Amino acid sequence: MLTAVDLNAALDKDAYRKRVGAWEARLYDLTHAAFKANVPVLVVLEGWAAAGKGGAIRDLTEKLDPRGVRVIPITPPRTVEQHYPWLWRFWNKIPAYGQTVIFDQSWYRRVLIERVTKAVGKRAAADALQDIVEYEGMLAADGALIVKFWFQISRKEQARRFKKLRKDRLTAWQVGEEDALQHESYDDYLALAEDVISRTDLPHAPWHVIAATDKYHARAE
């Protein structure tokens, strides 16, 4: 799935600006409709470090009502969170009925970067993958709408973006140890992501793979 993506896909900046207003209005209408229908919405953004998830979230939320839409960045589990079942911290962040929550990374950390860093072993990762399928299934059975996006860029493009970020002390912090390890293990991470996506791309919680080399194309998708 990931290797078949056309990473050269692009959208002209002017074309993006001409269309973005209509997209923003449509997105506003959709979140409002979910609110009126009492449907909780989970939008999951995953993918490569520096693939543009943050910029996409900024554009997504710029014209949305903050009373009904929340953005939740997911970090490594902290001390208190490690004393509970691993999905506990995500159950605490699910949207209320009618609310939309956008996750900047998600429960997929457990079976992706935490697997690469060896924070989670092979057996625990396999169990976690099943937990994820059941977790999303329970949410969907309760009426939740789940949409998942994977932002795909090449190893070369990621290296270029890391270099640009590190040049500026105001952005250098955005490239952490986990990001560097992900880049060093690009091929292994890609294979792992392919497997995880294929196992969790389900009718009630589908994945949408976004070619993210060009930011305007990625945000339009």
Disulfide bonds with the S-S distance in Angstrom:
none
